[in-house]
Amino acid sequence: KGISRSHGYLSTQCQVLRDELAIGRCQSEITTLPIFVLANLASGVTSILPSSNLRSRFKIKQQAETAQLAAQMLEHLPERILAAPAFLMQIASYLKEQNIQCYFVREVLTGGGPVFPQLLILLRAAFPSAKLITVYGSTEAEPISHLELPEDLTQDLLADLGAIAAGAGLPQGKISQHIDLAILPGALQSEYTETQFNRLRAPANAIGEIVVAGSHVITGYIDGIGDRENKIRVGSRIFHRTGDVGYVDAQGQLFLLGRSAMEVGVPGGS
C-alpha cells in the first residue's frame, strides 16, 4: 500500500501533534520516526537522526551500534527522545548496564508498537528526570491517543502488570480530541449508513475493532490498493480500520487487547 500525504494533511497533522504532544516546545529531539522529523522542521526543532542501525541480527554488532548511539546522545544532549519501543528497549538496557543516567532528557515518547510496563521501568531508570509518554497511532492515523505516566511509576506499574496479566489490556490513555474513535464488534462491512454505524458502536467496556476518522486520518491509499480491506465508508466520512482490538472504559480511557487478525474462537467465547 502507498500513502499519499498532501501539504494540507501534513499541516493539519503538525497542528494536532502540537496540541496533543507539545511538538515544538523543545529545542532538540532524537527520533527514529520520519513523520515527526517533518513536524519538527515546521516547528523549528532540531532533529537528531541516530547514526547507527540497531536492526542488526548480530549481537556483538548490535551492542557496538547501541554504544555508538549512546555516545551520540551524550554528545548532542537532546531534550526529547521519540522512538519505537524496540529501539528504546535497546538503548535503555545499555544505559542501565553502563550505569548511565541521562538527566538532560526532559521527555521520552514511544509508540508504534505495544509498550509494556517492563520498558517503562527501564526508561525511568535511564531517564530519571523525563516525562514518559506512550503514544498510540498508526501510519494512517497519528496520534490516536496518548498516556502520560506519573513520576512515581513503581506502584502504578505493579498494579498495571497485575491488570494486564488478568486480561485488562494495555492502557493507551486519553483519546485525541481531534479524532472520532469507535469500537465495532463482530465482522465489519466496508460501508454503513450513519444510522447503522451509530447502532453498531460498542458501549463502554465492550470489546471490538478500533476504527478512527478525522482530519489527520488518511482516507485512502494510492490507486485505491488496500482501501477495501482497511477503510469503512460511513455516509460522507471515511473511517480507518486499525486492525487492533480494544475497548474504551467508563472513564474514556482506551485499552488494547491485541490484533483482530490474531483473534481465535473457542467454545463458549472468543
C-alpha positions in Angstrom: 0.0 0.0 0.0 1.1 3.5 -0.7 0.0 6.5 1.3 -0.4 10.0 -0.3 0.1 12.9 2.1 -0.9 16.3 0.9 0.6 19.6 2.3 -2.8 20.3 3.8 -2.8 16.9 5.6 0.8 17.4 6.9 -0.1 20.9 8.1 -3.1 19.5 10.0 -1.2 16.6 11.5 1.6 19.0 12.6 -1.0 21.2 14.4 -2.5 18.1 16.1 0.9 17.0 17.2 1.5 20.4 18.7 -1.8 20.3 20.5 -1.6 16.7 21.8 2.2 16.1 22.2 3.6 19.6 22.5 5.8 19.2 19.4 7.8 22.4 19.0 8.2 23.1 22.7 11.7 21.6 22.9 15.0 22.7 21.3 16.2 19.3 20.1 14.9 15.7 19.7 16.4 12.4 18.7 13.9 10.5 16.7 13.6 7.4 14.5 10.2 8.3 13.0 10.3 10.3 9.8 6.8 11.9 10.1 7.9 13.6 13.3 11.0 15.0 11.6 8.6 16.9 9.2 6.7 18.2 12.2 10.0 19.3 13.8 11.1 21.1 10.7 7.8 23.0 10.6 8.2 23.9 14.3 11.8 24.9 14.4 13.0 21.9 16.4 16.4 20.3 15.7 16.0 16.6 14.8 19.0 14.4 15.6 18.9 11.2 13.5 20.5 8.1 15.0 23.9 7.4 13.5 23.6 3.6 13.9 21.4 0.8 12.6 20.1 -1.1 15.6 18.4 -3.7 13.4 21.5 -5.9 13.1 20.9 -9.6 13.9 24.4 -10.0 15.2 24.5 -9.3 18.9 28.1 -8.0 19.0 27.5 -5.6 16.2 24.2 -4.5 17.8 25.9 -3.8 21.1 28.6 -1.7 19.3 25.9 0.3 17.5 24.0 0.8 20.7 27.1 2.2 22.3 27.6 4.5 19.3 24.1 5.8 19.7 24.6 6.4 23.5 27.8 8.4 22.7 25.8 10.4 20.1 23.2 11.2 22.7 25.8 12.3 25.3 27.4 14.5 22.7 24.3 16.3 21.5 22.2 16.2 24.7 18.7 16.0 23.2 15.8 17.4 25.3 13.4 14.8 23.9 13.5 11.3 22.6 10.7 10.0 20.3 11.2 6.4 19.1 9.7 2.9 18.8 9.6 0.6 21.9 12.2 -1.8 20.5 14.7 1.0 19.8 14.2 2.4 23.3 14.5 -1.1 24.9 18.0 -1.5 23.4 19.3 2.0 24.4 17.7 2.0 27.9 19.1 -1.5 28.6 22.6 -0.4 27.5 22.4 2.8 29.7 21.4 0.7 32.7 24.2 -1.8 32.1 26.7 1.1 31.9 25.1 2.8 35.0 24.4 6.0 32.9 21.5 8.3 33.7 20.5 11.0 31.2 19.1 13.8 33.3 19.3 16.2 30.3 16.3 14.3 28.6 13.1 16.1 29.6 10.6 13.9 27.7 10.5 10.4 26.2 7.7 9.5 23.8 7.3 6.0 22.5 4.7 4.1 20.4 4.1 2.4 17.1 4.1 -0.9 19.0 3.0 -2.3 22.3 4.5 -0.5 25.3 4.8 -2.8 28.3 5.4 -1.8 31.9 8.9 -3.5 31.9 10.1 -1.0 29.3 8.7 1.9 31.3 10.6 0.8 34.3 13.8 0.7 32.2 13.1 4.2 30.8 12.6 5.7 34.2 16.0 4.3 35.4 17.8 5.6 32.3 16.0 9.0 32.1 15.1 9.8 35.7 14.0 13.4 35.1 12.0 12.8 31.9 8.3 12.8 31.4 7.3 9.4 30.0 4.5 9.4 27.4 3.2 6.5 25.4 1.5 7.3 22.0 -0.9 5.1 20.2 -1.4 5.5 16.5 -0.6 4.1 13.1 1.0 5.2 9.8 -2.5 6.2 8.7 -3.6 7.9 11.9 -1.0 9.5 14.2 -1.8 10.2 17.1 -4.9 8.4 18.2 -4.4 8.6 21.9 -1.6 9.2 24.4 -0.9 8.3 28.1 1.4 10.4 30.3 2.9 8.3 33.1 3.2 9.5 36.7 6.6 10.3 38.1 6.4 7.5 40.7 6.0 4.5 38.4 6.6 1.6 40.8 3.2 1.2 42.5 1.2 2.1 39.4 3.1 -0.3 37.2 2.8 -3.1 39.6 -0.9 -2.6 39.5 -0.8 -2.4 35.7 1.2 -5.7 35.5 -1.5 -7.4 37.5 -4.3 -6.0 35.5 -2.6 -6.9 32.2 -2.0 -10.5 33.4 -5.7 -10.6 34.2 -6.6 -9.6 30.7 -7.4 -5.9 31.2 -5.3 -5.0 28.2 -2.6 -2.3 27.7 -3.7 1.2 28.7 -3.4 3.8 25.9 -4.7 6.8 27.8 -6.9 9.7 26.6 -8.3 9.6 23.0 -7.3 12.6 20.9 -9.9 15.4 20.8 -9.2 15.7 17.1 -10.3 12.1 16.3 -13.6 10.2 16.2 -12.9 6.7 17.6 -15.4 3.9 17.6 -15.3 0.3 18.8 -17.0 -2.0 16.4 -17.7 -5.7 17.4 -18.0 -8.6 15.0 -17.4 -8.9 11.3 -17.3 -5.5 9.6 -18.6 -4.2 6.3 -17.0 -1.7 4.0 -19.9 0.7 4.1 -22.6 1.8 6.5 -25.2 4.5 6.8 -24.8 6.9 9.7 -27.7 5.2 11.5 -26.3 1.7 11.0 -22.9 2.8 12.2 -24.2 4.5 15.3 -26.2 1.4 16.2 -23.0 -0.7 15.8 -20.8 1.4 18.0 -20.0 -0.5 21.2 -20.7 1.0 24.6 -18.1 1.4 27.3 -16.1 -1.7 28.2 -17.4 -3.6 25.2 -14.7 -5.2 23.0 -14.3 -4.7 19.3 -12.0 -3.4 16.5 -10.8 0.2 16.8 -11.7 2.4 13.9 -11.0 6.1 13.6 -11.8 9.1 11.4 -10.7 12.7 11.5 -8.7 15.5 9.7 -5.4 13.8 10.4 -6.5 10.3 9.3 -5.5 9.1 5.9 -8.8 8.3 4.0 -7.3 6.2 1.1 -4.3 4.7 -0.5 -2.6 5.3 -3.8 -4.6 3.7 -6.7 -7.1 2.5 -4.0 -4.9 -0.5 -3.2 -5.9 -1.6 0.3 -9.0 0.6 0.6 -11.5 -2.2 0.7 -9.6 -4.0 3.4 -8.8 -1.0 5.6 -11.4 1.7 5.1 -15.1 1.9 6.0 -17.4 4.5 4.4 -20.0 6.0 6.7 -22.1 8.4 4.8 -19.7 11.0 3.5 -16.9 10.1 6.0 -14.1 7.5 5.8 -13.1 5.5 8.9 -9.7 3.8 9.1 -9.6 0.2 10.4 -6.6 0.0 12.8 -6.7 -3.8 12.9 -6.4 -3.6 16.7 -8.9 -4.9 19.2 -9.7 -3.0 22.3 -12.3 -1.1 24.4 -12.9 2.2 26.0 -13.7 2.2 29.7 -16.3 4.2 31.6 -13.7 7.0 32.1 -13.0 7.3 28.4 -9.6 5.6 28.6 -8.6 3.4 25.6 -7.2 -0.2 26.2 -5.6 -2.5 23.6 -6.1 -6.3 23.7 -4.3 -7.4 20.5 -4.7 -7.7 16.7 -8.0 -8.6 15.2 -6.3 -10.9 12.7 -5.0 -13.0 15.7 -8.4 -13.4 17.3 -9.4 -17.0 17.6 -12.8 -18.6 18.6 -13.0 -21.0 21.5 -16.0 -23.0 22.8 -18.2 -20.7 24.9 -16.4 -17.4 23.9 -13.7 -15.8 21.8 
